[in-house]
Amino acid sequence: MTDLVASGTRTRRSWKDIDLRAVAPFVALLLLLVLGTFSSPNFLSIDNLLNVLTRSAFISIIAVGATFVISAGGLDLSVGSMVAFVASLMIMFMNSGLIADPALMLVAAMALAVLLGIACGWANGLVTTVGRIEPFIATLGTMGIFRGLTTWLSQGGAITLRSSDLQNLYRPAYFGSVLDIPVPVIVILATAIIGAFLLYRTRYGRHVIAVGSNEDVARYSGIPVNRVRTITYIIQGICVAVAVLLYVPRLGSTSATTGTLWELQAITAVVVGGTALRGGVGRIWGSICGAFILEIVGNIMLLSNFISEYLIGAIQGAIIIIAMLVQLFLMRRQ
């Protein structure tokens, strides 16, 4: 009898201890799927859902990096401009013709994009840690720098990949599939798995959460706070580079407007996914779910015609405000 009572007590505690902020994004996603089913008969088709997943790839991948930055108490407003800058330099390198073999040129260009992403993330990290500038101000400044450099490189126009051989060789990176699963969806899963392993299963991941929870306590515990935060920005830069590797074969062109408002979408995805903007809490899979939610909202608006698709930016702004209000409410309840 005593064992039964103890078992019931443990069960009640386990239900009570469920973190509603971790569950809420997936409940919201389920409700949106139901709403989408009623809004259009084509919504739940395999083709439409795969299209939604594919279109969410850029924000999903960037959101993984943003989860690390925000979990450590930082913020990166430069990701959209960084995408434009890295993609422009990547295309310009491929247009240079320095390597005759198209396959080798493509590999070199992809490596360059990753190195550029690391460099941009490292610069953001140094400005915020060594420079001791608030992340909001620091990345607002680098956002202007990256966007301005892109405008200068493109001379206010577009930078387009000229080689048809490279275009044909690179095209499957976005439009291809493996076992009928689009390549971008596979990249999303791979990025999320690696990100989740780093954040949840490594000492560095524990340090990220500790720094975001209380910087002073983390420093007194011997954690190298500046190095931990700088690495989060480098991870963000790598995720931006991976997004660029998918973006370039999609359009084969960039301009000064490439990636506009992607920072808002990435931050919204992270917050909707249950990661606290104040730091100390990071949910990789929640961020992926948040990115899916944003894309599904846009897809429902497009299929249903209830609301103009031109209001998607306003809807996303409202979503992040609602998500923050929900976070505050759940924190007070707990």
Rosetta blueprint (number, residue, H / E / L):
1 M L
2 T H
3 D H
4 L H
5 V H
6 A H
7 S H
8 G H
9 T H
10 R H
11 T H
12 R H
13 R H
14 S H
15 W H
16 K H
17 D L
18 I L
19 D L
20 L H
21 R H
22 A H
23 V H
24 A H
25 P H
26 F H
27 V H
28 A H
29 L H
30 L H
31 L H
32 L H
33 L H
34 V H
35 L H
36 G H
37 T H
38 F H
39 S H
40 S L
41 P L
42 N L
43 F L
44 L L
45 S L
46 I H
47 D H
48 N H
49 L H
50 L H
51 N H
52 V H
53 L H
54 T H
55 R H
56 S L
57 A H
58 F H
59 I H
60 S H
61 I H
62 I H
63 A H
64 V H
65 G H
66 A H
67 T H
68 F H
69 V H
70 I H
71 S H
72 A L
73 G L
74 G L
75 L L
76 D L
77 L L
78 S L
79 V H
80 G H
81 S H
82 M H
83 V H
84 A H
85 F H
86 V H
87 A H
88 S H
89 L H
90 M H
91 I H
92 M H
93 F H
94 M H
95 N H
96 S H
97 G L
98 L L
99 I L
100 A L
101 D L
102 P H
103 A H
104 L H
105 M H
106 L H
107 V H
108 A H
109 A H
110 M H
111 A H
112 L H
113 A H
114 V H
115 L H
116 L H
117 G H
118 I H
119 A H
120 C H
121 G H
122 W H
123 A H
124 N H
125 G H
126 L H
127 V H
128 T H
129 T H
130 V L
131 G L
132 R L
133 I L
134 E L
135 P H
136 F H
137 I H
138 A H
139 T H
140 L H
141 G H
142 T H
143 M H
144 G H
145 I H
146 F H
147 R H
148 G H
149 L H
150 T H
151 T H
152 W H
153 L H
154 S H
155 Q L
156 G L
157 G L
158 A E
159 I E
160 T E
161 L L
162 R L
163 S L
164 S H
165 D H
166 L H
167 Q H
168 N H
169 L H
170 Y H
171 R L
172 P H
173 A H
174 Y H
175 F H
176 G L
177 S E
178 V E
179 L L
180 D L
181 I E
182 P E
183 V H
184 P H
185 V H
186 I H
187 V H
188 I H
189 L H
190 A H
191 T H
192 A H
193 I H
194 I H
195 G H
196 A H
197 F H
198 L H
199 L H
200 Y H
201 R H
202 T L
203 R H
204 Y H
205 G H
206 R H
207 H H
208 V H
209 I H
210 A H
211 V H
212 G H
213 S H
214 N L
215 E H
216 D H
217 V H
218 A H
219 R H
220 Y H
221 S L
222 G L
223 I L
224 P L
225 V H
226 N H
227 R H
228 V H
229 R H
230 T H
231 I H
232 T H
233 Y H
234 I H
235 I H
236 Q H
237 G H
238 I H
239 C H
240 V H
241 A H
242 V H
243 A H
244 V H
245 L H
246 L H
247 Y H
248 V H
249 P H
250 R H
251 L H
252 G L
253 S E
254 T E
255 S E
256 A L
257 T L
258 T L
259 G L
260 T L
261 L L
262 W H
263 E H
264 L H
265 Q H
266 A H
267 I H
268 T H
269 A H
270 V H
271 V H
272 V H
273 G L
274 G L
275 T L
276 A L
277 L L
278 R L
279 G L
280 G L
281 V L
282 G L
283 R L
284 I H
285 W H
286 G H
287 S H
288 I H
289 C H
290 G H
291 A H
292 F H
293 I H
294 L H
295 E H
296 I H
297 V H
298 G H
299 N H
300 I H
301 M H
302 L H
303 L H
304 S H
305 N L
306 F L
307 I L
308 S L
309 E H
310 Y H
311 L H
312 I H
313 G H
314 A H
315 I H
316 Q H
317 G H
318 A H
319 I H
320 I H
321 I H
322 I H
323 A H
324 M H
325 L H
326 V H
327 Q H
328 L H
329 F H
330 L H
331 M H
332 R H
333 R H
334 Q L
